[in-house]
Amino acid sequence: MSIPIKIKIDYRNSEWLKGIALKNLGIENINQLRDRFEGQSYLNAFLVKSYSELALEKFLQVVIVDKKVKETQKNYSPHIVFNNFSVNLIAFTVGNFPKITKMKFDVGIFACVNLESKTVEFLGFQDYKTILELSDPFLLSPIQSNLYNGVIKDFTNLRGMDELFIIH
């Protein structure tokens, strides 16, 4: 079993990302956002995705996020390639299980995000084929099954993040 690696997102980056989300929603401050459920949902999803991207940058010590593009494109998602492998960052929040997208990739990295403490815990990674074998399609609703292959509930078969540097 792999040993999780936890990365803390600093306050400056957290506030920068919140500013982008507020701008994308066309509102001026966090109080206006709290009045809108969809705004809060958007903010949470945006922060989960963004925190995991910034933490992966910090862990790998490579630039993944183009900050100018992230600020100007509402649905920006960086294309991540590491060691010549396409990487899918599978980010989810504490207390939830990740859904595995139907998008093809070489390696999936699992990132559990705690929005309260602004931390990202990398649980490990695995290749696409093994992730599909580990995912359970019966945990999806019929609507979700159009977008996702299944849900992962067991992380014991993940490879440790340290092995990411030696895969070929």
Order of alpha helices (4+ residues) and beta strands (2+ residues): beta-alpha-alpha-alpha-alpha-beta-beta-beta-beta-beta-alpha-beta
